[in-house]
């Protein structure tokens, strides 16, 4: 894509991201979880640890998009287990 920008004389700026590390992912996830926490909802103690993110860290092509998707799936699994323990059913639509 950069060649197209250069062709039409746009200024091209390349941003390089560092390889995803467990520390970076954990710090980002903690801030993300805090940002979306609803104060009026009983919290289930979402705490991501290194073991939870091993599948992501082990993937050399992992992107932040994949990390976000994985985090959503991880949180949903915890919510489903929590609701089952409380005797509630979660209706999932496709």
GITAVEN-V290097 format. One record per residue. RES is the residue in one letter. PHI is phi in whole degrees, -180 to 180 (none if undefined). PSI is psi as a letter, one per 20 degrees, with the letter a starting at -180 (none if undefined). OMEGA is omega in whole degrees, -180 to 180 (none if undefined). Layout:
BEGIN
res	phi	psi	omega
RES	PHI	PSI	OMEGA
RES	PHI	PSI	OMEGA
END
This chain:
BEGIN
res	phi	psi	omega
X	none	h	-176
X	-63	h	180
X	-65	h	178
X	-66	g	178
X	-60	g	178
X	-64	h	-179
X	-60	h	180
X	-95	j	173
X	65	k	173
X	-90	q	176
X	-76	p	-178
X	-103	p	178
X	-127	p	180
X	-99	p	178
X	-111	p	179
X	-107	p	178
X	-98	q	176
X	-73	q	177
X	-59	q	179
X	-69	p	178
X	-115	q	177
X	-56	g	-179
X	-63	g	180
X	-65	g	-180
X	-64	g	-179
X	-63	g	179
X	-64	g	179
X	-64	g	-178
X	-63	g	179
X	-60	g	179
X	-66	h	-180
X	-66	g	179
X	-63	g	178
X	-62	h	-177
X	-67	h	-176
X	-105	j	180
X	-72	p	178
X	-90	p	-175
X	-65	h	-176
X	-87	i	-178
X	-106	p	177
X	-62	p	-177
X	-84	q	-180
X	-103	j	177
X	72	l	178
X	-69	o	179
X	-136	o	-179
X	-82	p	175
X	-126	r	-175
X	-56	g	-179
X	-62	h	-180
X	-66	h	-174
X	-101	j	180
X	-53	g	179
X	-60	h	-180
X	-78	g	-177
X	-62	h	180
X	-73	i	-179
X	-94	o	-176
X	-63	h	-179
X	-100	j	-176
X	-62	q	179
X	-121	r	178
X	-64	h	177
X	-63	g	178
X	-64	h	178
X	-62	g	-180
X	-63	g	178
X	-62	g	179
X	-61	g	180
X	-63	g	177
X	-63	g	180
X	-64	g	179
X	-59	g	-180
X	-66	h	180
X	-64	g	178
X	-61	g	179
X	-64	g	179
X	-64	g	180
X	-64	g	178
X	-61	g	179
X	-61	g	179
X	-70	h	177
X	-64	g	179
X	-65	h	180
X	-92	j	177
X	80	j	178
X	-99	q	175
X	-112	q	176
X	-103	p	179
X	-91	p	-180
X	-111	p	178
X	-103	q	-179
X	-108	none	none
END
